[in-house]
Amino acid sequence: MSTAAAVLDAETDQDAATAVADKPVRRGIVFWIVRYLPAEIVGTAAMVLAGLAVTFWTQNLALIALAALLGEIVGFYAVLAITIYIEQSAVNPSRRRAIVRTFLLLVAEFGAAELLDTFLIRPAALMLGVWLLPDPLWGLLAGKVAADVVFYAIAAGAFTLTAKAGLRDGRRAREQES
């Protein structure tokens, strides 16, 4: 790489970092709604569509539920992957680096929340909801809402940690390169 290209890349990195640093930061509940609601809507729609689509081939409830679960996961994380990629493409000079950082930040933000949610919190919340409320539909909905609150609390905490550590705006990577 020529010296001029290296200087240009450094200036581009600095411009991107300055743009992120100068960008007004939304605080509070509005930030979290804007960040997570689109993924929740798409995930829920994908869950319903996948679950209903499988009913054309089978009436096996376990397969319908599995298809719905996979649909929700794909829909939810597709939106978040796009969101994080857009954030990272603004602060990373190469597309490859932005893609790698997107994957790593998805894992950092949602890994612990997803593991706890899938294997502990959501099953317990759904069972507790059905046990406590006389109508199974309301019990399931109450369990889903309770599990979502815990999931998003963990995910939001992880997001905050990665932001404060400088992993989202590229500060950490630039410090390690220096």
C-alpha positions in Angstrom: 0.0 0.0 0.0 1.4 3.4 -0.9 2.0 6.1 1.7 -0.7 8.3 0.2 -3.2 5.4 0.4 -2.2 4.7 4.0 -2.7 8.4 4.9 -6.1 8.4 3.1 -7.2 5.2 5.0 -6.1 6.8 8.3 -8.0 10.0 7.5 -11.1 8.0 6.5 -10.9 6.0 9.8 -10.5 9.3 11.7 -13.4 10.9 9.8 -15.6 7.9 10.5 -14.7 8.0 14.2 -15.4 11.7 14.4 -18.7 11.3 12.7 -19.7 8.6 15.2 -18.4 10.7 18.1 -20.3 13.8 16.9 -23.5 11.9 16.2 -26.1 12.7 18.9 -26.7 9.7 21.2 -30.3 8.8 21.9 -30.8 7.9 25.5 -33.5 6.0 27.4 -36.4 3.8 26.3 -36.7 5.4 22.8 -33.2 4.2 21.9 -34.0 0.6 22.9 -37.4 0.7 21.2 -35.8 1.9 17.9 -33.1 -0.6 18.2 -35.1 -3.8 19.1 -38.7 -3.2 17.9 -38.1 -3.7 14.2 -36.3 -7.0 14.9 -39.1 -8.1 17.2 -41.8 -7.3 14.6 -40.0 -9.1 11.8 -39.1 -12.1 14.1 -42.7 -12.4 15.2 -44.0 -12.2 11.6 -41.4 -14.8 10.5 -42.4 -17.0 13.4 -46.1 -17.0 12.4 -45.4 -17.4 8.7 -43.0 -20.3 9.2 -45.3 -22.0 11.7 -48.3 -21.6 9.3 -46.3 -22.7 6.3 -45.3 -26.0 7.9 -49.0 -26.8 8.5 -49.3 -27.4 4.7 -47.0 -30.4 5.1 -47.7 -31.7 8.6 -50.0 -31.4 11.6 -47.2 -32.5 13.9 -47.2 -29.8 16.7 -43.5 -30.3 17.5 -42.5 -29.6 13.9 -44.8 -26.6 13.6 -43.3 -25.2 16.8 -39.8 -25.9 15.6 -40.4 -24.2 12.3 -41.9 -21.2 14.2 -38.9 -21.0 16.5 -36.5 -21.1 13.6 -38.5 -18.5 11.7 -38.4 -16.2 14.6 -34.7 -16.6 15.1 -33.9 -16.0 11.4 -36.2 -13.0 11.2 -35.0 -11.4 14.4 -31.3 -11.8 13.8 -31.5 -10.9 10.1 -32.8 -7.4 11.1 -30.2 -7.0 13.9 -27.4 -8.2 11.6 -28.3 -5.5 9.1 -28.6 -2.9 11.8 -25.2 -3.7 13.3 -23.6 -4.0 9.8 -24.8 -0.5 9.0 -23.3 0.7 12.2 -20.0 -1.0 11.5 -19.7 -0.1 7.9 -19.7 3.6 9.0 -16.6 3.0 11.2 -14.7 0.2 9.4 -12.8 0.9 6.2 -13.4 -2.5 4.6 -16.6 -4.5 4.0 -14.9 -7.7 5.3 -13.9 -6.1 8.5 -17.4 -4.7 9.0 -18.9 -8.2 8.4 -16.6 -9.8 10.9 -17.2 -7.1 13.5 -21.0 -7.5 12.9 -20.8 -11.2 13.7 -18.7 -10.6 16.8 -20.9 -7.9 18.1 -24.0 -10.0 17.5 -22.5 -12.7 19.7 -21.3 -10.2 22.3 -24.7 -8.5 22.5 -27.0 -11.5 22.3 -25.0 -14.6 23.0 -25.5 -14.8 26.8 -29.1 -13.5 26.5 -30.0 -16.1 23.9 -28.4 -19.1 25.7 -30.1 -18.1 29.0 -33.4 -17.4 27.3 -33.5 -20.5 25.2 -32.5 -23.0 27.8 -33.7 -21.5 31.1 -35.7 -18.3 31.2 -38.2 -18.7 28.4 -39.3 -22.3 29.2 -39.6 -21.4 32.9 -41.6 -18.2 32.1 -43.9 -20.0 29.7 -44.6 -22.8 32.2 -45.1 -20.4 35.0 -47.5 -18.2 32.9 -49.6 -21.2 32.0 -49.6 -22.5 35.6 -50.6 -19.1 37.1 -53.2 -18.0 34.6 -56.3 -20.0 33.9 -56.4 -19.3 30.2 -53.4 -20.9 28.4 -53.3 -18.2 25.7 -52.9 -15.5 28.3 -50.4 -17.6 30.3 -48.3 -18.0 27.2 -48.4 -14.3 26.3 -47.6 -13.3 29.9 -44.7 -15.8 29.9 -43.4 -14.5 26.6 -43.5 -10.9 27.8 -41.7 -11.8 31.0 -39.1 -13.7 29.2 -38.7 -10.9 26.7 -38.1 -8.4 29.5 -35.3 -10.5 30.9 -33.8 -11.2 27.5 -33.7 -7.5 26.6 -32.3 -6.5 29.9 -29.4 -8.9 29.4 -29.0 -7.9 25.7 -29.1 -4.2 26.5 -26.6 -4.6 29.3 -24.3 -6.4 26.8 -24.8 -3.7 24.3 -23.9 -1.0 26.8 -20.8 -2.9 27.8 -19.6 -3.2 24.2 -20.3 0.5 23.6 -18.5 1.7 26.7 -15.5 -0.6 25.8 -15.3 1.2 22.4 -16.0 -2.0 20.5 -19.0 -0.5 18.6 -17.4 2.7 17.3 -14.0 1.3 16.3 -12.1 3.1 19.1 -10.8 -0.2 20.5 -9.6 -1.5 17.2 -7.8 1.8 16.4 -6.1 1.8 19.8 -4.8 -1.7 19.3 -3.5 -0.8 15.8 -1.6 2.2 17.2 
